[in-house]
Amino acid sequence: MESDKLRVASTRAELSTALTSRSATAATVALVPTMGALHDGHAALFDEARRRTEFVVASIFVNPLQFAPTEDLARYPRTLADDLALCAQHGVDLVFAPVVEEMYPGGEPEVTVEPGPVGAILEGATRPGHFRGVLTVVAKLLNLVRADVAVFGEKDYQQLVLIRRMVHDLSLPVEIVGAPTVRHSDGLALSSRNRYLSPEQRVAALALSRALRAGRAAGPTGSVGVLIAAGDVLAAQGIDVDYLALRSTDLTTDASAADATTGEARLLVAARIGATRLIDNVAVTVGSGVELPAMS
């Protein structure tokens, strides 16, 4: 939906003014936090937010706290003009696009949000401190926007789980909504980092979604079958796998353990395609004896 009412705030004061002056009919506010370089996956989050509330705020902020010194902060794509156009096309009312000094006026904060045990596994094991940075900036944004609802994509599944845990444990008055992963027609999950892939690397990257589909299809055979099926696809393509894991839906339990119960689980993968690190995941029903429909 084209909108000619998009407002952009670059400071906290401008954000507060815009929120205060919004229409009296816009009683509820939704927040969609992003780091920019927006694509159709983000557009789906904006659409979900619009379905749930009367006023949609998107934040565009490349958060330095969630990048390690060896990661791609400096080259992370920054495409503000294109991002604003996509926001306008999908009915976003207000974009908050601060600079680092506006979000962290005293420099790197001394008080941060500790992600707990789930923040130390999977992505947290590979990227120490990453989720501390994520949760800290999300907590700040939720507070600044005073959001009733916040929408996050399931592609970053561990992030979604941790944000829900933070909101629960800190009694934050906001509903966290998870939106399904958006994929290209060939199965590759949409990601701002896909633009780093060469044509040949992009073809190789399709092994991630193929592996997840194979693992999901093997769900009725049990957890071992899930991991073997997925792992075989990745090995055949020669993918540099960071992790391939089957966890409980809240990520607290290794669902591949010998004494793991059957039922709903999450199959997660992280891998490097050339110099680009990609993640993906899918829901799996383990040991049900019932085949699942194809992965969307």
Secondary structure, DSSP 8 states (H G I E B T S, - for coil): ---S--EEE-SHHHHHHHHHTS-TT---EEEEEE-S---HHHHHHHHHHHHH-SEEEEEE---GGG--TTSSTTTS---HHHHHHHHHHTT--EEE---HHHHSTTSS-SS-----GGGGSTHHHHSTTHHHHHHHHHHHHHHHHT-SEEEEEGGGHHHHHHHHHHHHHTT-S-EEEEE---B-TTS-B--GGGGG--HHHHHHHHHHHHHHHHHHHTGGG-HHHHHHHHHHHHHHHT-EEEEEEEEETTSSSBTTSTT--SEEEEEEEEEEETTEEEEEEEEEEES-S-------
